[in-house]
Amino acid sequence: MIEVESPENEERSFGEFRRKIRSAEMLSAAMQRLLQAIHFNGRLSVLVQNGQVLKSGYEEGYFRQPHSGVTARLQ
């Protein structure tokens, strides 16, 4: 039997999805701790279709902020 969501349930689920995206809760806490531990400075990408992850990857950051108080500006 196929389960059909009510419009209210679907709306609530989509609202929760948007909230998680805005608050950056897409990654598990374990993954966030790992990214912090390795000082990852790049971009993660995830391709999702029909609710399933098709592809994921990462791109390392090349323009890192200096650790001193001086900030560089590209022009």
N, CA and C of each residue as an Amber inpcrd file, in Angstrom:
protein
   225
   0.8400000  -1.1770000   0.0000000   0.0000000   0.0000000   0.0000000
   0.8890000   1.2460000   0.0000000   0.5710000   2.2140000  -0.8060000
   1.3200000   3.4600000  -0.8990000   0.7610000   4.4480000   0.1130000
   1.6690000   5.0030000   0.9040000   1.2610000   5.9650000   1.9190000
   1.2440000   7.3650000   1.3030000   0.1430000   8.0590000   1.4330000
  -0.0020000   9.4050000   0.9020000   0.0120000  10.3850000   2.0750000
   0.9150000  11.3610000   2.0120000   0.9840000  12.3680000   3.0760000
  -0.1080000  13.4020000   2.8800000  -0.6560000  13.8470000   3.9780000
  -1.6430000  14.9160000   3.9060000  -0.9230000  16.2150000   3.5720000
  -1.6150000  17.1810000   2.9750000  -0.9730000  18.4620000   2.6440000
  -0.3760000  19.1550000   3.8740000  -1.0240000  19.0290000   5.0360000
  -0.5020000  19.6510000   6.2530000   0.8190000  18.9840000   6.6700000
   0.8610000  17.6560000   6.6010000   2.0780000  16.9260000   6.9530000
   3.2090000  17.2670000   5.9940000   2.8940000  17.3280000   4.7130000
   3.8890000  17.6400000   3.6980000   4.4310000  19.0620000   3.9080000
   3.5410000  19.9820000   4.2210000   3.9380000  21.3660000   4.4690000
   4.8420000  21.4630000   5.7000000   4.4920000  20.7430000   6.7440000
   5.2850000  20.7350000   7.9730000   6.6670000  20.1350000   7.6990000
   6.7100000  19.0430000   6.9450000   7.9870000  18.3970000   6.6110000
   8.8690000  19.3260000   5.7910000   8.2740000  20.0080000   4.8090000
   9.0490000  20.9230000   3.9790000   9.5500000  22.1020000   4.8010000
   8.7340000  22.5840000   5.7290000   9.1520000  23.6600000   6.6190000
  10.3370000  23.2390000   7.4690000  10.3110000  22.0090000   7.9730000
  11.4220000  21.4830000   8.7700000  12.6790000  21.3460000   7.9050000
  12.5140000  20.9110000   6.6640000  13.6220000  20.7970000   5.7170000
  14.2790000  22.1650000   5.5120000  13.4710000  23.1900000   5.2590000
  14.0030000  24.5380000   5.0410000  14.7030000  25.0690000   6.2850000
  14.1370000  24.7830000   7.4720000  14.7470000  25.2310000   8.7180000
  16.1260000  24.5980000   8.8900000  16.2380000  23.3130000   8.5990000
  17.5220000  22.6200000   8.7350000  18.5520000  23.1600000   7.7470000
  18.1260000  23.4920000   6.5470000  19.0350000  24.0720000   5.5620000
  19.5420000  25.4240000   6.0660000  18.6260000  26.2740000   6.5320000
  19.0060000  27.6110000   7.0140000  19.9520000  27.5370000   8.2020000
  19.7330000  26.5820000   9.1040000  20.5590000  26.5120000  10.3080000
  21.7540000  25.5760000  10.1400000  22.0070000  25.1510000   8.8980000
  23.1600000  24.2960000   8.5740000  23.1460000  22.9950000   9.3610000
  21.9920000  22.3920000   9.5320000  21.8810000  21.1240000  10.2370000
  21.8440000  19.9470000   9.2680000  22.3870000  20.1400000   8.0800000
  22.3440000  19.0790000   7.0790000  23.3130000  17.9530000   7.4090000
  24.3710000  18.2670000   8.1290000  25.3700000  17.2710000   8.4490000
  25.1640000  16.7390000   9.8510000  25.5450000  15.5090000  10.0560000
  25.4380000  14.9390000  11.3930000  26.4470000  15.6140000  12.3130000
  26.2080000  15.5240000  13.5980000  27.1180000  16.1180000  14.5750000
  28.5030000  15.4900000  14.4710000  28.5650000  14.1830000  14.1970000
  29.8590000  13.5060000  14.0680000  30.6500000  14.0600000  12.8830000
  29.9770000  14.3190000  11.7790000  30.6460000  14.8680000  10.5950000
  31.1180000  16.2860000  10.8720000  30.3190000  17.0760000  11.5640000
  30.7240000  18.4390000  11.8950000  31.9640000  18.4410000  12.7900000
  32.0050000  17.5360000  13.7730000  33.1750000  17.4440000  14.6460000
  34.4170000  17.0480000  13.8380000  34.2580000  16.1290000  12.8990000
  35.3710000  15.7010000  12.0610000  35.8810000  16.8580000  11.1970000
  34.9700000  17.6070000  10.5930000  35.3680000  18.7450000   9.7650000
  36.1130000  19.7870000  10.5890000  35.6710000  20.0170000  11.8180000
  36.3610000  20.9700000  12.6920000  37.7320000  20.4440000  13.0900000
  37.8340000  19.1460000  13.3530000  39.0960000  18.5470000  13.7840000
  40.1630000  18.6480000  12.6990000  39.7750000  18.5200000  11.4430000
  40.7620000  18.5930000  10.3610000  40.8730000  20.0040000   9.7960000
  40.1570000  20.9530000  10.3980000  40.1670000  22.3590000   9.9560000
  39.8120000  22.4650000   8.4760000  38.7650000  21.7530000   8.0670000
  38.3480000  21.7580000   6.6670000  37.8700000  23.1400000   6.2740000
  38.4030000  23.6310000   5.1740000  38.0350000  24.9550000   4.6740000
  37.7300000  24.7960000   3.1880000  36.5520000  24.3490000   2.8940000
  36.2110000  24.1200000   1.4970000  34.7150000  24.0380000   1.3130000
  34.3130000  23.3170000   0.2980000  32.9000000  23.2110000  -0.0500000
  32.5170000  21.7360000  -0.1450000  31.4240000  21.3940000   0.5190000
  30.8510000  20.0560000   0.4050000  29.6460000  20.1500000  -0.5110000
  29.4570000  19.1500000  -1.3470000  28.2760000  19.1440000  -2.1970000
  27.6280000  17.7700000  -2.1600000  26.3100000  17.7930000  -2.1730000
  25.5380000  16.5630000  -2.1510000  24.4370000  16.6900000  -3.1960000
  24.3270000  15.7100000  -4.0590000  23.2930000  15.6900000  -5.0800000
  22.2320000  14.6780000  -4.6560000  21.0030000  15.1680000  -4.4840000
  19.9030000  14.3220000  -4.0170000  18.8150000  14.2950000  -5.0780000
  18.3180000  13.0980000  -5.3790000  17.2020000  12.9590000  -6.3150000
  16.2320000  11.9450000  -5.7290000  14.9720000  12.3160000  -5.7090000
  13.9150000  11.4600000  -5.1530000  14.2390000  11.0010000  -3.7340000
  14.8210000  11.8870000  -2.9530000  15.1090000  11.5860000  -1.5560000
  16.3120000  10.7030000  -1.3210000  17.0770000  10.3740000  -2.3650000
  18.2630000   9.5370000  -2.2020000  19.5030000  10.3020000  -2.6420000
  20.5860000  10.0950000  -1.9220000  21.8480000  10.7500000  -2.2660000
  22.4420000  10.0350000  -3.4720000  22.6150000  10.7730000  -4.5710000
  23.1890000  10.2040000  -5.7800000  24.6980000  10.3810000  -5.8240000
  25.1620000  11.5270000  -5.3450000  26.5760000  11.8420000  -5.4670000
  26.9520000  12.8280000  -4.3710000  28.1370000  12.6970000  -3.8430000
  28.6400000  13.6710000  -2.8910000  30.1150000  13.9050000  -3.1800000
  30.5900000  15.0570000  -2.7740000  31.9870000  15.3720000  -3.0200000
  32.4210000  16.5730000  -2.2200000  33.6790000  16.9180000  -2.3800000
  34.1940000  18.0870000  -1.6830000  35.1960000  18.8090000  -2.5680000
  35.3630000  20.0720000  -2.2720000  36.3180000  20.9200000  -2.9780000
  37.1000000  21.6540000  -1.9080000  38.4020000  21.4840000  -1.9290000
  39.2250000  22.1330000  -0.9150000  39.2900000  23.6270000  -1.1550000
  39.3790000  24.3850000  -0.0600000  39.4990000  25.8340000  -0.1640000
  40.9400000  26.2190000  -0.4350000  41.1580000  27.1030000  -1.3730000
  42.5090000  27.5270000  -1.7030000  42.8460000  28.8900000  -1.1170000
  41.8580000  29.7250000  -0.8830000  42.0840000  31.0550000  -0.3410000
  41.7270000  31.0360000   1.1330000  42.7030000  30.7270000   1.9500000
  42.4640000  30.6380000   3.3940000  42.7530000  31.9720000   4.0470000
  41.9640000  32.2900000   5.0630000  42.1780000  33.5170000   5.8160000
  43.4240000  33.3460000   6.6790000  44.2900000  34.3540000   6.7210000
  45.4500000  34.2690000   7.6150000  44.9850000  34.2170000   9.0710000
  45.7570000  33.5520000   9.8940000  45.3800000  33.4130000  11.3100000
  45.6540000  34.6750000  12.1020000  46.4580000  35.5950000  11.5600000
  46.7120000  36.8400000  12.2730000  45.5080000  37.7630000  12.1120000
  45.5670000  38.9150000  12.7260000  44.4700000  39.8720000  12.6540000
  44.3990000  40.6020000  11.3290000  45.3780000  40.4080000  10.4600000
  45.4230000  41.0930000   9.1750000  44.5610000  40.3300000   8.1620000
  43.7170000  41.0470000   7.4490000  42.9030000  40.3990000   6.4250000
  43.3550000  40.8600000   5.0510000  43.4500000  39.9380000   4.1360000
  43.8450000  40.2590000   2.7690000  42.5790000  40.4800000   1.9340000
  42.7190000  41.3230000   0.9250000  41.5630000  41.6130000   0.0830000
  41.9940000  41.5040000  -1.3740000  41.2930000  40.6750000  -2.1310000
  41.5890000  40.5290000  -3.5570000  40.8630000  41.5870000  -4.3400000
  41.5360000  42.1450000  -5.3430000  40.8850000  43.1420000  -6.2040000
  41.0690000  42.7710000  -7.6340000
